[in-house]
């Protein structure tokens, strides 16, 4: 059995490692190939993106793939277990616990996306990735799947897993172009600042309000430490990540000069107020100036999402389920829920465990095991991810341009939310994909009924 994973981002590498772990005892042996369009690890890492919040369920899923990778991440991420929410006038809306390690076994971490990628990449072995292999098209037939590469070469596999992101070629191969990515109307800009560069008054404020989310009538601004040790102001590795999200019909080009971005940021947030402001160092202006200073890298991230997909596989009356989608290829996750990486890692574990169950444990034939896996994968994952997408949509709407009344209602809703018990997050943060898979296969048995 040969499995081709398309895309060596976080989701693709997670899938490769999960498959290698859980199919190690398969007989006959399983060959797994990871195809990546970039030429090297360095070039892939350089475009992996900005900062993120990694939820407890995401780190739990990564630990199921590689405990070492989870430890690597925990050692480098900042424990962001309490969020401070304010409005643009500096009024405290509340503080809420996002995901405490004491409750969930894994805590919410704030860190660069590249750190998660690095943690997984280091688990690969020489030869695991076919670098510089861009997939141009994918075609499933009765016996296999053909991948045509950009250089004209044709590869075959028994199963293809599309982890090739929001503009997925693999998705297009099974669903056509009607589910192409569309701009959601929100754009994010942000980056990283050395904590040593911050004013003393700002550094002092971080002792009380570490992860701060500020909401205005014309957008959102957040900042947080994203490395473990922030107490040593001389530590060059200690960084603050920052991001601004706002509504616009025309996102700025990715090569927009930092000076232009700074002007736009000041127009949106220059009048915003923070309790940590001093006459010499108003917080938002300080972050914006440092973040857009000469030599700083400003990330411009327009929000592209796909319509809800009717299925995440090629399993139909005619298709044999030889193509699966995961991560952004299946469900382009807006950043507003903080679950993009987490859901991709959960997808990877789910696919690997289901293949193990049907192919290794039950020793089904190849075609039968792939059909079982595709059906079960959609049954386990689509409902959960759908709920998270709904939540992300709601949270994203709070960052759009609001009327006076809408802003007041948003602030009131945020105040109420911060009063709710921590248990409200149990379904999201306490989720364990291994437990969910075990429940599904125990309940459904091995019968697969196609629509």
GIZI-V680602 format. One line per field, one symbol per residue. psi: psi as a letter, one per 40 degrees, with the letter a starting at -180 (. if undefined). burial: 1 if it has 24 or more other C-alpha atoms within 12 Angstrom, else 0. A space follows every 50 residues. Layout:
psi: ???
burial: ???
//
This chain:
psi: hhhhhhhfaddddddddddddeedeihiihhhhhhhdieidddddeeeab iihhiddddddddddhddddddddeeihggehhhhiieeehhdihihdgh dddediihhhiidddddddddeeiihedhgifghhdihhhadeahhhhid eeihiiidhhhhffadfhdddddeeaeefiiiheehiiiaaihhddeiid dddddeddgdhhhhhaefaihiiiifidhedheeheehihiiihhihidg iiieehidddddddddddedeiiieeiiddghdddddddddeiheihhhh gihhiiihidieiehaddiefehiiiadddghhieeefeddddddddddd dddddddddddefiiddddddddddddddddddddddddddddddddeei hiiddddddddddddddeeiidededdddehhdddddddddddeaehhhi .
burial: 11111111111111111111111001000111111111001001100111 11111111111111110011011101111111111111011111111111 10010111111111111111111100011110111111110001111110 00001111111111111111111110001110011111111111111110 01101100111111111111111111110100000011111111111000 11000001001101110111011111100011111111111110001111 11111111101111100011111111111111111111111111111111 11111111110000011111111111111111011101100110111111 10000010011001000100010010011111110110011000010100 0
//
